[in-house]
């Protein structure tokens, strides 16, 4: 009987260890999900918006350059009064207008964005993006390691004919 008690204690300890691994895995997965969904800190969010302003500004600048390129080697030629520097023959609106404004009023738009964003009730944010990427890399490795260890436990239990299910070995043994 002492042999069975010893075996039961060892299996219970293995079950407890497996349960601890499951708990660690769940926490790691939850943290990973948080890192993927928590907002950026407000200053990084504002920087992201600024990058969009710069992107739109660049597009308009390139468009304007392209529309006036034919005048580069013709310094005495005037621009045709029917030629628009702002539109491409269509009504000014939508994204084209936004690009033009971002190019011509870059600093003012950025200041307005920042001033507006600082009035927002910004939700609890996650870590800065650079730290987030490092932590995600580490979490991915941790999750893979924990899944591997759990797979080892499950394979060993299956080879011994022990049914684990979604619980742990301790719960299975308590049924006996």
C-alpha positions in Angstrom: 0.0 0.0 0.0 2.9 2.4 0.7 4.1 1.9 -2.8 0.7 3.1 -4.2 0.6 6.0 -1.8 4.1 7.0 -3.0 3.0 6.7 -6.6 -0.1 8.7 -6.0 1.9 11.5 -4.4 4.3 11.5 -7.3 1.5 11.7 -9.8 -0.2 14.4 -7.7 3.0 16.4 -7.8 3.2 16.0 -11.6 -0.5 17.1 -11.8 0.3 20.1 -9.7 3.3 21.0 -11.9 1.1 20.6 -15.0 -1.5 22.8 -13.5 1.1 25.4 -12.8 2.3 25.3 -16.4 -1.3 25.7 -17.6 -1.7 28.7 -15.4 1.6 30.3 -16.6 0.6 29.6 -20.2 -2.8 31.3 -19.7 -1.1 34.3 -18.1 1.4 34.5 -21.0 -1.3 34.3 -23.6 -3.4 37.0 -21.8 -0.4 39.3 -21.6 0.3 38.7 -25.3 -3.3 39.6 -26.1 -3.0 42.8 -24.0 0.1 43.9 -25.8 -1.6 43.4 -29.1 -4.8 45.4 -28.1 -3.9 48.0 -25.5 -3.6 51.5 -26.9 -0.2 53.1 -27.4 0.8 55.8 -24.9 -0.7 59.0 -26.1 2.6 60.6 -27.2 3.2 57.6 -29.5 -0.3 57.8 -30.8 0.2 61.5 -31.6 3.5 60.6 -33.4 1.6 58.1 -35.5 -0.8 60.8 -36.5 2.1 63.1 -37.3 3.6 60.4 -39.6 0.3 60.4 -41.5 0.4 64.1 -41.9 4.0 63.8 -43.2 2.9 61.0 -45.6 0.1 63.1 -47.0 2.4 66.1 -47.3 4.9 64.1 -49.3 2.2 63.0 -51.7 1.0 66.5 -52.4 4.6 67.8 -52.8 5.3 65.0 -55.3 2.1 65.8 -57.2 2.9 69.5 -57.3 6.4 68.8 -58.5 5.1 66.5 -61.2 2.6 69.1 -62.4 5.2 71.8 -62.7 8.1 69.7 -63.9 7.6 70.9 -67.5 8.6 74.4 -66.4 12.0 73.5 -65.0 13.9 74.1 -68.2 11.6 76.9 -69.5 12.3 79.8 -67.1 10.6 82.4 -69.4 7.5 80.4 -69.9 4.5 81.3 -67.8 2.1 78.8 -66.3 -1.1 78.4 -68.3 -3.8 80.3 -66.5 -6.0 77.2 -67.0 -3.5 75.0 -65.2 -4.3 74.2 -61.6 -1.5 73.8 -59.1 -3.9 72.3 -56.7 -6.2 69.9 -58.5 -5.7 67.4 -61.3 -8.7 68.5 -63.2 -11.2 67.3 -60.7 -13.0 69.0 -57.9 -10.9 69.6 -54.9 -12.1 67.3 -52.2 -11.5 64.2 -50.2 -8.0 62.9 -49.8 -6.5 65.3 -52.4 -7.6 68.3 -50.3 -6.3 66.6 -47.1 -2.9 66.0 -48.8 -2.7 69.6 -50.0 -3.6 71.0 -46.5 -1.0 68.7 -44.8 1.6 69.9 -47.2 0.9 73.6 -47.0 0.0 73.7 -43.3 2.1 70.9 -41.9 3.1 72.6 -38.6 -0.3 74.1 -37.9 -2.0 70.8 -38.5 0.4 68.9 -36.2 0.0 71.5 -33.5 -3.8 71.2 -33.8 -3.6 67.5 -33.6 -1.5 67.6 -30.5 -3.6 70.2 -28.8 -6.7 68.2 -29.6 -5.3 64.9 -28.5 -4.1 66.3 -25.2 -7.8 67.0 -24.4 -8.8 63.4 -24.9 -9.6 61.1 -22.0 -7.0 58.6 -23.1 -7.5 55.0 -21.9 -5.0 53.0 -20.0 -2.2 52.3 -22.4 0.3 49.5 -22.8 4.0 49.9 -22.9 5.7 51.9 -25.7 5.9 50.2 -29.0 9.6 49.4 -28.9 9.3 47.7 -25.5 6.1 46.0 -26.6 7.9 44.4 -29.6 10.6 43.1 -27.4 8.2 41.7 -24.8 6.1 40.0 -27.6 9.2 38.3 -28.9 10.0 37.0 -25.4 6.3 36.0 -24.8 6.2 34.0 -28.1 9.2 32.0 -27.0 7.8 31.5 -23.5 4.4 30.3 -24.9 6.1 27.9 -27.3 8.3 26.5 -24.4 5.2 26.1 -22.1 3.2 24.4 -24.9 6.1 22.1 -25.5 6.4 21.2 -21.8 2.7 20.6 -21.6 2.9 18.4 -24.7 5.6 16.4 -23.0 3.5 15.9 -19.9 0.5 14.9 -22.0 2.5 12.4 -24.1 4.1 10.8 -21.0 0.7 10.5 -19.4 -0.9 9.0 -22.5 2.0 6.5 -22.7 1.3 5.5 -19.1 -2.5 5.2 -19.8 -3.4 8.2 -17.6 -6.2 10.4 -18.9 -5.5 14.1 -18.3 -8.3 15.9 -20.1 -8.6 19.7 -19.6 -7.9 19.4 -15.8 -4.8 18.2 -14.1 -3.6 14.8 -12.8 -4.5 15.6 -9.2 -8.2 16.0 -10.1 -8.1 12.7 -12.1 -6.5 10.9 -9.2 -9.0 12.2 -6.7 -11.7 10.2 -8.6 -9.9 6.9 -7.8 
